[in-house]
Amino acid sequence: MPETASSPEDHTSYSPGIVSVLPFLYIAWADGLLTSTQIAEINTRVAAQSWLSPDERERLRGWLDPDHPPDATTYYRWVRQIKASAHDLPSAAQKSLAELGADMARLAGVDGPIDEAKRALAEIEAALGVVGREAVRELVGERPPVADVAGAVVPAEVAGLRASLDGRLAPLRDRIRTLLSDPAFRYPGTETPTEEMREIVLGWTRRLADHGVGAVALPEYAGGHDDHEGFIATLETIAYHDLSLTIKFGVQFGLFAGAIRALGSDAQKRTYLADAGSLALPGCFAMTERGHGSNVRDLQTTATYDAATQEFVVNTPTENDHKEWIGNAAAHARMATVFAQLVIGEQSHGVHAFLVAIRDGGGEPIPGVRIGDSGHKLGLNGVDNGRIWFDHLRIPRENLLTRFAQVSADGTYASPIPSS
Ligand SMILES: Cc1cc2nc3c(=O)[nH]c(=O)nc-3n(C[C@H](O)[C@H](O)[C@H](O)COP(=O)(O)OP(=O)(O)OC[C@H]3O[C@@H](n4cnc5c(N)ncnc54)[C@H](O)[C@@H]3O)c2cc1C
């Protein structure tokens, strides 16, 4: 069976036989590289290797069960050990999985000839039909993400300090680190064009969402467990990898989903949060305007209630009152939480938040919405910041986020918060 995070095995070193198979364990569980059938194929072949001891075969059998993936601590430990060994092996990035495994075993002090093992590992690699050298190069040949560098530091006092800083959230942080150590998260070249960088960071965000990480702070019915501290720890851990990803992730799950969670009614939360938390509904948080950043109270965008149709009319009064710097707006968001002055009749009730669809299913701005691109920035170019103008866009009455304010069909305003 795979180890658990608290297993005493965490503190023992692997036997050379196990070490020789580590590159295969890595590729077996690296996200999306192998199918369950291929993992089972490795398992069958490893079980037949007489140069491995019965104990080693039994242990490997547990780690290569397609129905029981290893826990994050174990997987991350393999990754760390491979990287640490590669550091001491010349030309590690040019090796096949079999060559790397055999060399690692030699480094770990294997007794006797290793040719049989090397030949057997090469056969397994050939049977898989995967590009082993490419996988090895991606794992050990690129500049590692900062999270991996932190993981590779071994002195006991560093491990202790890390455990102390990680605290009760250590398993979550380890899980994020493991996800980020996948080859899919390797950095593109520094000259990557802005458009491409935005798509890469969107893909990274999607991968994290696919593993349920985006919904951490959301209610159970939306895929989470109301863990706000966990969400902050997630952002912090991602920040060691890439700040564009941190911001993209924060805008989607913290600002967009977070606004619905904090300001929406129970029904609104049940309607939107699962899709916001899984990224099925990409969104943005449209508060700032060109003329009003810190001074939110005086935002100029209006949402005027029309009792005849039971709609709000969202409008940008002048060209310079557009929403500015909005993350996710330039390319990816389909919906925005828009902060606007709520007007009923002649009276303004102050700034309220509204759910506003800004793009159709094909990614085009919907009629009544104009979207601009903030363009290339000094940094954070994986985030598509943009500008939004509204031209008398009509949205249903139900799209006012109603936890703290309601407007009845006839236009009667109610709020538990007193306003002067
Ligand atoms: C990369 C990027 C991404 C962003 N993403 C989003 C987003 O997704 N959604 C969104 O709604 N907004 C977003 N913003 C906007 C951001 O929230 C605003 O820039 C921020 O609120 C500051 O507003 P401002 O730029 O208008 O600066 P201002 O409010 O004009 O402030 C300018 C300066 O004046 C100072 N100042 C302001 N008021 C006072 C005061 N009363 N007393 C003393 N000093 C004061 C400020 O500290 C600052 O130094 C983003 C901005 C950037 C740069």
The ligand as a MOL file (V3000), in Angstrom:
LIG
                    3D

  0  0  0     0  0            999 V3000
M  V30 BEGIN CTAB
M  V30 COUNTS 53 58 0 0 0
M  V30 BEGIN ATOM
M  V30 1 C -2.4520 44.7690 -12.5690 0
M  V30 2 C -3.7110 45.2760 -11.9470 0
M  V30 3 C -4.8120 44.4360 -11.8410 0
M  V30 4 C -6.0100 44.8930 -11.3070 0
M  V30 5 N -7.1050 44.0580 -11.2650 0
M  V30 6 C -8.2980 44.5570 -10.8690 0
M  V30 7 C -9.5000 43.7540 -10.9270 0
M  V30 8 O -9.4710 42.5710 -11.3130 0
M  V30 9 N -10.6700 44.3150 -10.5530 0
M  V30 10 C -10.7490 45.6070 -10.0990 0
M  V30 11 O -11.8480 46.0460 -9.7780 0
M  V30 12 N -9.6280 46.3860 -10.0270 0
M  V30 13 C -8.4230 45.9030 -10.4050 0
M  V30 14 N -7.2980 46.6940 -10.3460 0
M  V30 15 C -7.4310 48.0730 -9.8890 0
M  V30 16 C -6.8960 48.2960 -8.4870 0
M  V30 17 O -7.7730 47.7210 -7.5480 0
M  V30 18 C -6.7450 49.8050 -8.3320 0
M  V30 19 O -5.6380 50.1720 -9.1130 0
M  V30 20 C -6.5680 50.2160 -6.9060 0
M  V30 21 O -7.7940 50.0750 -6.2270 0
M  V30 22 C -6.0760 51.6610 -6.8100 0
M  V30 23 O -6.8820 52.5040 -7.5390 0
M  V30 24 P -6.2600 53.5660 -8.5600 0
M  V30 25 O -5.3200 52.8520 -9.4580 0
M  V30 26 O -7.3750 54.3190 -9.1740 0
M  V30 27 O -5.3890 54.5280 -7.6580 0
M  V30 28 P -5.9200 55.7510 -6.8130 0
M  V30 29 O -7.0760 55.3400 -5.9680 0
M  V30 30 O -6.1310 56.9160 -7.7150 0
M  V30 31 O -4.6730 56.0110 -5.9050 0
M  V30 32 C -3.5060 56.6740 -6.4060 0
M  V30 33 C -2.6080 57.0090 -5.2390 0
M  V30 34 O -3.2890 57.8630 -4.2920 0
M  V30 35 C -3.2950 57.2730 -3.0060 0
M  V30 36 N -4.5870 57.5540 -2.3660 0
M  V30 37 C -5.8060 57.2590 -2.8530 0
M  V30 38 N -6.7660 57.6820 -2.0040 0
M  V30 39 C -6.1260 58.2530 -0.9490 0
M  V30 40 C -6.5830 58.8730 0.2540 0
M  V30 41 N -7.8760 59.0000 0.5440 0
M  V30 42 N -5.6510 59.3280 1.0960 0
M  V30 43 C -4.3320 59.2210 0.8190 0
M  V30 44 N -3.8500 58.6520 -0.3100 0
M  V30 45 C -4.7350 58.1690 -1.1810 0
M  V30 46 C -3.1050 55.7820 -3.2470 0
M  V30 47 O -2.4970 55.1610 -2.1310 0
M  V30 48 C -2.1770 55.7800 -4.4420 0
M  V30 49 O -0.8390 55.9420 -4.0630 0
M  V30 50 C -6.0930 46.2420 -10.8380 0
M  V30 51 C -4.9840 47.0810 -10.9190 0
M  V30 52 C -3.8100 46.6080 -11.4660 0
M  V30 53 C -2.6440 47.5620 -11.5590 0
M  V30 END ATOM
M  V30 BEGIN BOND
M  V30 1 1 1 2
M  V30 2 1 2 3
M  V30 3 2 2 52
M  V30 4 2 3 4
M  V30 5 1 4 5
M  V30 6 1 4 50
M  V30 7 2 5 6
M  V30 8 1 6 7
M  V30 9 1 6 13
M  V30 10 2 7 8
M  V30 11 1 7 9
M  V30 12 1 9 10
M  V30 13 2 10 11
M  V30 14 1 10 12
M  V30 15 2 12 13
M  V30 16 1 13 14
M  V30 17 1 14 15
M  V30 18 1 14 50
M  V30 19 1 15 16
M  V30 20 1 16 17
M  V30 21 1 16 18
M  V30 22 1 18 19
M  V30 23 1 18 20
M  V30 24 1 20 21
M  V30 25 1 20 22
M  V30 26 1 22 23
M  V30 27 1 23 24
M  V30 28 2 24 25
M  V30 29 1 24 26
M  V30 30 1 24 27
M  V30 31 1 27 28
M  V30 32 2 28 29
M  V30 33 1 28 30
M  V30 34 1 28 31
M  V30 35 1 31 32
M  V30 36 1 32 33
M  V30 37 1 33 34
M  V30 38 1 33 48
M  V30 39 1 34 35
M  V30 40 1 35 36
M  V30 41 1 35 46
M  V30 42 1 36 37
M  V30 43 1 36 45
M  V30 44 2 37 38
M  V30 45 1 38 39
M  V30 46 1 39 40
M  V30 47 2 39 45
M  V30 48 1 40 41
M  V30 49 2 40 42
M  V30 50 1 42 43
M  V30 51 2 43 44
M  V30 52 1 44 45
M  V30 53 1 46 47
M  V30 54 1 46 48
M  V30 55 1 48 49
M  V30 56 2 50 51
M  V30 57 1 51 52
M  V30 58 1 52 53
M  V30 END BOND
M  V30 END CTAB
M  END
